[in-house]
């Protein structure tokens, strides 16, 4: 269900807050993805992961990343997409590995604050029908 | 006989040529004290050609005959030196005039021998080159024949795309085509086995084995495709390795996963599950298709970018090449999707249904191949009057 966003969180426009606002305004399944470029501040990456039900990290212009996004959008999920510049790639990957406790590769999908996997995992869980329940549980899907 | 005389004649100065010709002929016909009879027999052109002929026939030991020839040449040169020395030694002042013409003759003979030796060496090198080219030609012909056979079997054209590629790429493609030919044979055998088994009503356990091996066979194909995609992804995506009718339905280098889902009869529960699978499959296919479109756009704009001036496009093309590497991922993901769909189907269906499904799928592709062959052998259109 869609909640009314109090004025305060609208003003505190963190990335996570913005995406929730857009969900409210545009409705799930419509509207674009939200492109963020990772800046040098490492904290922001962790923040993004924690604050968003679904977030996709990928290289800028990566077509596989595009596939993941299209698939998630088709399901009615509005993923936050973080396009990483080449220079920041290593730093971001490193930080994501720290969060995950292991290796991370692009494109990387985080669901409910944890690493979910790459395109492979998204595809196979989608075919087996496991993906949608997981997304719903994480609060990424409201249908 | 004529051959070596001619070659010698061509190589030396024309003024000397006739003299040398005469001298040689004379020396052949009447052995003079300067020439030892054994040397004469070696020097004979027929024997020389004999050496060459054997060399050519034996096709193996050019070295031994070379050394023989070199030996002969050395012998000749040494002896010519000694004889000319002999000739010169007794020369006194008052005999110098008399020895001059003989001196000239000796010099011309030496030159002649030298030219003959050089000519023989050149001929040897040429023959060596010819033999190497011949071997290479045989190899190429064998490979072409093998590839053409595969192409004929599959009713399609496959050789045309190999021109201009590096050796490793071509050999990777050739290896794949051979393996794929075998794969199709095994596929056909499995289909027949399935058909027999289903008609014979064998036990589920035995049927399960057939189903598993059938699915494993498809997974094997995906592995093969993954390997050759690393060598040349365009080859896989273009689908030249398939028959023409199969190519018509090609999606990212293979069949559409949703094509697996033409099935009946199903229970209600199964209908629901298959329906869900169909939808998921469709969504995944769409996502991949859109990704491919994006890749096309990206590559296209990269290639088109930059100034239009001649010779300035190298950076654009290089960048485009990097982007094209994503194509390999697409092929792998498409095959991954095919594999997952196959596995999910086997989970939803009973063993018997799965067996029937595999049979139907295999039969379908078999008919597509038959269609391609029929198409390829259709009578030509009558030309308009």
HADDOCK unambig.tbl for C-alpha pairs under 7 A between the chains (distance, minus, plus):
assign (segid A and resid 63 and name CA) (segid B and resid 291 and name CA) 5.40 0.50 0.50
assign (segid A and resid 63 and name CA) (segid B and resid 294 and name CA) 6.42 0.50 0.50
assign (segid A and resid 63 and name CA) (segid B and resid 295 and name CA) 5.96 0.50 0.50
assign (segid A and resid 64 and name CA) (segid B and resid 291 and name CA) 6.50 0.50 0.50
assign (segid A and resid 66 and name CA) (segid B and resid 291 and name CA) 5.77 0.50 0.50
assign (segid A and resid 67 and name CA) (segid B and resid 287 and name CA) 5.02 0.50 0.50
assign (segid A and resid 67 and name CA) (segid B and resid 288 and name CA) 5.54 0.50 0.50
assign (segid A and resid 67 and name CA) (segid B and resid 290 and name CA) 6.77 0.50 0.50
assign (segid A and resid 67 and name CA) (segid B and resid 291 and name CA) 4.92 0.50 0.50
assign (segid A and resid 70 and name CA) (segid B and resid 287 and name CA) 5.24 0.50 0.50
assign (segid A and resid 71 and name CA) (segid B and resid 283 and name CA) 6.54 0.50 0.50
assign (segid A and resid 71 and name CA) (segid B and resid 284 and name CA) 6.31 0.50 0.50
assign (segid A and resid 71 and name CA) (segid B and resid 287 and name CA) 5.17 0.50 0.50
assign (segid A and resid 74 and name CA) (segid B and resid 283 and name CA) 6.85 0.50 0.50
assign (segid A and resid 123 and name CA) (segid B and resid 284 and name CA) 6.90 0.50 0.50
assign (segid A and resid 123 and name CA) (segid B and resid 337 and name CA) 6.88 0.50 0.50
assign (segid A and resid 124 and name CA) (segid B and resid 340 and name CA) 6.06 0.50 0.50
assign (segid A and resid 126 and name CA) (segid B and resid 280 and name CA) 6.40 0.50 0.50
assign (segid A and resid 127 and name CA) (segid B and resid 277 and name CA) 6.29 0.50 0.50
assign (segid A and resid 127 and name CA) (segid B and resid 280 and name CA) 5.62 0.50 0.50
assign (segid A and resid 127 and name CA) (segid B and resid 281 and name CA) 6.46 0.50 0.50
assign (segid A and resid 127 and name CA) (segid B and resid 340 and name CA) 6.80 0.50 0.50
assign (segid A and resid 127 and name CA) (segid B and resid 341 and name CA) 6.58 0.50 0.50
assign (segid A and resid 128 and name CA) (segid B and resid 344 and name CA) 6.25 0.50 0.50
